[in-house]
Amino acid sequence: MIALSLAEIAEIVGGRAHDIPDPATRITGPVVIDSREVRAGSLFVAFAGEHVDGHDYAERAVAAGAAAVLAARPVGAPAIVVDDVQAALGALARAVVERLGTDVVALTGSAGKTSTKDLIAQVLDRHAPTVWTPGSLNNEIGLPLTALRASDETRHLVLEMGARGIGHIRYLTGLTPPRIGLVLNVGTAHIGEFGGREQIAVAKGELVEALPSAEEGGVAVLNADDPLVRAMASRTKARVIFFGEADEAAVRAENVRLTESGQPSFRLHTPTGCSDVTLRLYGEHHVSNALAAAAVAHELGMPVEEIATALSEAGTLSRWRMEVTERPDGVTIVNDAYNANPESMRAALRALASMGRAAQARGARTWAVLGKMAELGDASLVEHDAVGRLAVRLNVSKLVAVGDREASWLQLGAYNEGSWGEESVHVSDAQAAVDLLRSELRPGDVVLVKASRSVGLEQVALALLDTEGEVAVR
């Protein structure tokens, strides 16, 4: 963060100084909410959570080097006391971003946000110093914390924005007003909370509504292949650029193909030229993510050859998202267990099928270890049934459905699609899945592990990788 004094911060957030010996003291370290992450010169932000109250760690944070605490009450240490810590954190982020004048790129969508954000970050960072959302810290706390990592050298600030209801993205754009806004897709993630895809579109479209006008430099980057996203062009005053396969897409891919290992290769077309791309990521669904990243980079002035090179060299920055590891015995583990919704589940299964074709030709097998997709509401039965059916249609060798009711729906879908005998199995928990796989995996098998974050299926992938000898991450 730019070095602001405690007096300046107090003025920005409307706070009151308590036990501060020198108001001219500057914050020179990171702004953090975890006392274990404090560094010299940090500002420690004390949130009162359901299980842990950050105020109880204030003195420990200052002892570890924090210059002060942003708190809701006096804490027996140098503090700026405010009525609402979350609002104060947001106000501080907005003030810092405005002072820096950094180009803010914001993105949202029902699926692929984090993977696309990671691609954009890696492409832009080749162009100029870039700060981006770590992992999926895309809410009212994570977003301002990310923005406060920007410094005087930062040219691009890439922010992922999540939403669980109408008004959430509008709030986030108020904290860090974007100049470029990207909407990837409107799917069924959290459909149980929103009540329908049309309502999800209303929420996601708040991003393009917040953009400045075309005359002021605002740019909306929209997926031409998603009708609900394409329709958002009418909701913004910004200039619109489309990406995708549709005729009106200014940034598009041609001659898309998959390598033997399932990595997409294509010819990238932009308004300023063409260049070839071969991604290090797995699955054809990443082509759309790459086009979105290319469109953003194009709008920020990068030449197409540089964009293509950066895309071809980009990897996975966030854990447990199509994280591919090959064991010494030749078994490949695909850990995509960070989260799941119907769109991402289908994409992961298709990626597994393409990765496994060569393996199946050699007599090896593909395994889909799947669990619950959360927050689907009344659509849950239909969506889990459909995923089970898709696994069969894609010729996945073995389906292991892990968990309770939703897992039984996954297996039922597979059974009704024709998966009988030992082609699909329902197990109670992660340990049961690990025990089954350890007893049956053969060299050359490819295993996909995926479920909603609450299920914790990443433990299956981690357990399967807990083998003797060194493993190689692709």
Helices and strands as residue ranges (DSSP letters): H 6-13, E 16-18, E 31-32, G 35-37, E 43-45, G 54-57, H 58-63, E 68-71, E 79-81, H 85-100, E 103-108, H 113-127, E 130-132, H 142-147, E 156-160, H 168-175, E 180-183, H 191-194, H 197-204, H 206-209, G 214-216, E 219-223, H 227-230, G 231-235, E 239-243, E 252-258, E 264-270, E 273-278, H 286-299, H 304-313, E 323-326, E 332-335, H 342-361, E 366-370, G 377-379, H 380-393, E 398-402, H 405-416, E 424-427, H 430-440, E 446-450, G 453-455, H 458-464, E 472-473
